[in-house]
Amino acid sequence: MLLNDGYADPVDLTKSTGYKALWLLLMGLAFVVAFIWSFRIWRTYRELNGVSPGRSALTFVIFASLSPVAIALHFSMAASLSGASPPLFPRSWLGSGSDAGQPLE
């Protein structure tokens, strides 16, 4: 659907199959490039600091297990700060002030 002046409607565009396919392709490519880049940096850092491959592997396991926790906390904080969704914590934590639980203006 086109709006005035021949521009595409952004909402309809994001719902289209082609847009979703292009988005997945670009995100997949970005993930692969970031993954390869991370391993190259990791190897260089390990070589510069003289760290053994075993110790480096242990560090990677710790990093890989803690990263999802950090990402989940990040998204949780972002969602609670945006106001797009209700807070993920009990209302009783907000306090007893007159404006407790009210959105910031």
C-alpha positions as CSV (number, residue, x, y, z in Angstrom):
1,M,0.0,0.0,0.0
2,L,1.3,3.4,-0.9
3,L,0.9,6.7,0.9
4,N,0.9,10.1,-0.6
5,D,3.8,11.0,-2.8
6,G,4.4,7.4,-3.7
7,Y,6.2,6.4,-0.5
8,A,5.6,2.9,1.0
9,D,3.8,2.6,4.3
10,P,6.4,1.5,6.8
11,V,4.0,-0.7,8.8
12,D,3.0,-2.6,5.7
13,L,6.7,-2.8,4.6
14,T,7.7,-4.5,7.9
15,K,4.9,-7.0,7.6
16,S,6.0,-8.1,4.1
17,T,7.7,-11.4,3.5
18,G,10.5,-9.9,1.4
19,Y,11.4,-7.4,4.2
20,K,11.5,-10.2,6.8
21,A,13.7,-12.4,4.5
22,L,16.0,-9.5,3.9
23,W,16.2,-8.7,7.6
24,L,17.0,-12.3,8.5
25,L,19.6,-12.5,5.8
26,L,21.4,-9.3,7.0
27,M,21.2,-10.3,10.6
28,G,22.5,-13.8,9.8
29,L,25.4,-12.3,7.9
30,A,26.2,-9.8,10.7
31,F,26.1,-12.7,13.2
32,V,28.6,-14.8,11.1
33,V,30.9,-11.8,10.6
34,A,30.8,-10.9,14.4
35,F,31.4,-14.6,15.3
36,I,34.4,-14.9,13.1
37,W,35.8,-11.5,14.2
38,S,35.4,-12.5,17.9
39,F,37.3,-15.7,17.4
40,R,40.1,-13.9,15.6
41,I,40.3,-11.3,18.3
42,W,40.2,-14.0,21.0
43,R,43.1,-15.9,19.4
44,T,45.2,-12.7,19.0
45,Y,44.5,-11.7,22.6
46,R,45.5,-15.2,23.8
47,E,48.7,-15.2,21.8
48,L,49.7,-11.7,22.9
49,N,49.2,-12.6,26.6
50,G,50.8,-16.1,26.4
51,V,47.7,-17.8,27.7
52,S,47.4,-21.6,27.1
53,P,44.6,-23.0,24.9
54,G,43.1,-24.9,27.8
55,R,42.9,-21.8,30.0
56,S,41.5,-19.9,27.1
57,A,38.8,-22.6,26.5
58,L,37.8,-22.4,30.1
59,T,37.5,-18.7,29.9
60,F,35.4,-19.0,26.8
61,V,33.0,-21.5,28.6
62,I,32.6,-19.0,31.5
63,F,32.0,-16.2,29.0
64,A,29.5,-18.2,27.0
65,S,27.6,-19.3,30.1
66,L,27.3,-15.8,31.6
67,S,26.6,-13.9,28.4
68,P,22.9,-14.9,28.2
69,V,22.4,-13.8,31.8
70,A,23.9,-10.4,31.0
71,I,21.8,-10.1,27.9
72,A,18.6,-11.1,29.7
73,L,19.3,-8.5,32.4
74,H,19.9,-5.9,29.7
75,F,16.7,-6.6,27.9
76,S,14.8,-6.7,31.2
77,M,16.1,-3.3,32.2
78,A,15.4,-1.8,28.8
79,A,11.8,-3.2,28.8
80,S,11.1,-1.9,32.3
81,L,12.5,1.6,31.4
82,S,10.8,2.0,28.1
83,G,7.2,1.9,29.5
84,A,6.2,-0.4,26.6
85,S,5.4,-3.2,29.1
86,P,4.5,-3.4,32.8
87,P,7.4,-3.6,35.2
88,L,8.8,-7.1,35.9
89,F,8.9,-6.6,39.6
90,P,6.1,-6.5,42.2
91,R,4.3,-3.2,42.7
92,S,5.1,-3.3,46.5
93,W,8.8,-2.6,45.5
94,L,7.8,0.8,44.2
95,G,7.3,2.3,47.6
96,S,4.4,4.1,49.3
97,G,4.6,7.6,47.8
98,S,1.6,9.3,46.3
99,D,3.0,8.8,42.8
100,A,4.3,5.3,43.3
101,G,3.6,3.2,40.2
102,Q,2.7,6.2,38.0
103,P,4.7,6.7,34.8
104,L,7.2,9.4,34.8
105,E,6.3,12.5,32.9
